[in-house]
Amino acid sequence: RGREACDGCGGSEDADRSPDDESEYQRWAVAYLPILFPRQRRLLWLHTDALVQADLTPLWRTPLAGKPVAAVEDCSRPLEGLVNQSLLVQLAAPSQAPSGCSIDLGVLVVDLRQWQALDVSARVDYWATIHARTPDAIGRIFSQPLDPRAALSTAVRGAYVRLAP
């Protein structure tokens, strides 16, 4: 589906990558939707490979019940496989070790005001910063650092509405 992260992401070969290479870095735009669309209250985020075959109105009207986002859970890619649980425990953050299904970033219904109120973008930044500041010698927080799925799933865990697949 075009969402797989590059092999070896986070290694020394990434230093040679340009932000213009592929759309790996552009995928992080989903974390900053309120900044990109400051006048919108709600939006429907569709990945470029999403194929629309029906009316989107029911999806658009999905009640979010005060949550910032509605997404499909992806249990084939659990957070335990995307986030280095043992490293978080070593860093004295066992309560922050996320578990369960990740969210599929292909289709999202987003309440931008709730996203801002819960500061989801700052939470994503927090996890990306933790990853970036962790020395390679002790390991990496995210198994696929250029894929925003782990940081975003961790940032909104427990604060999203589950969409039917």
N, C-alpha and C positions, 0 to 999 in steps of 0.2 A: 504494500500500500504506500510505499514511499516514505514511511515514518521511521525506518530503522536508522539508528545513529551510525556514524562511520566507525569502522574498526579502529581500535587504538585511540579513540578520542581521549584527550587529556594528556597524551604523551608528547614527546618533544616534537613530533611531526606537526602538531597543531600550531606551534609557533610559526611555522611556515605558511599556514593557511591565511588567506585574505578573507576579511569579512564579506567580500563579494563572491567568494567561492560558494557554489551551491546555494541553498537557502537555509542552511543549518542555523545561522544566527537569526535569520528573519523569523524563524519559528518561535522565538522568544517574544515576538510582538504581542502574542496572546496574553502575556503577563502584564502588559502595560496598556490595556484597552481604554481605561478612563483617560489616559493622557492622549491617546490617539483620537479619541472621540469624546471630547469634553462636553459637548452639548447634547449628547444622547443619554437617555435614561436606561434603555434596554437595547441589546443587540443580539443578533444570531450570528455566531461565528461558525463558518463552514470551512473545513480544510479544503485545499485546492483539489483534492481527489474525491471529494464528496459528490455523489451523483444524486440529484434531486429527481424523484419520480412521482411525487404527490404534492398536494397543497401543504405549505409550511405553516399555515395559520394555527393548527392545533399545537404545533411545537412552539410557535411564538407566544401562544397564550398559556404556556405551562406555568402553573402557579409556583412561585419560588419560595413562598412562605418565609420571607425575611432572609433567605440564603442568597449569597452573591452569584451563584451559578448552578445550572443544571447540566449534568453530563452523564454519559454512559460509562458505567464501570467496566474496566478491562481486567478481569480476573486472570487472564492468560499472562498478564505482566504484573504480578503482585509487587507491592512496594518493597517487600523483603528482597526481591531480586534486583531492584533498582537502587536501593539505598543500603550502604554498608552498615548493617545493624551493629556488628561487633565493634566497629570503629566508633560509632556514636556512644556506645557503652564505655569504651576506653576514654573517650573525651568527657566522661562524667555527665552524659546527657541521655541516660537510659529512658527517661520518661518521654523524650522527644523522638525516640526510635519509632518511625511509622510502620504500620503493618496493614495488611489487607489489600484490597484491589487498588490499582491505580485508576486514573480517569483517562478516558480516550479523548484526546484533544481534537478529534475530527468534527464533532458537532457540539457546540456549547450554546446555551441560552444564558445570557449574562445581564444581571442587574448592576449597571455601572455605579449607581449610588451606593448600593450595599457593598460592592467591591471596594469602593473608596472608604466607606465607613468601617469596614473590617480590615482595611489596609492590606489587602491581599498582595498588591504589588510589592510592598515592603517586606512581606513574609517571604515572597519568592526571592527577593534580593537577599534576605537573611540567609536562606538556604544556599543560594549561589555563592555568597560570600564565605560561608562556612566551608563549602567545597573548595573554593579558590585558595583559601588560607591554610588548608590542611596540607602539610608537607607530603610530597610524594613518597618520602621514605616510610611513612607510617600507613599509607594507603589513601584511597580516594573515597569520598563520601558517596558520590554517584557513580554507578557503573557506566553510564553513558552521559558524560557531562554536557554535551551539546544538545541533548534532548531535554526540553523543558518539562517533560512529563513528571519526572521525579520531584522537582522543586515545586511545581504547581500542585501536584497531587498531595504533597506534604503540606503545602500552605493552606489548602482548603479542606483537609481531611476533617470529616465530621460536619462540614459546613457547606454541603451541596445537596441538591435534589437529584435523586437517581432517575435518569431517563431510561425507558425501555430500549433494549438494543435494536 
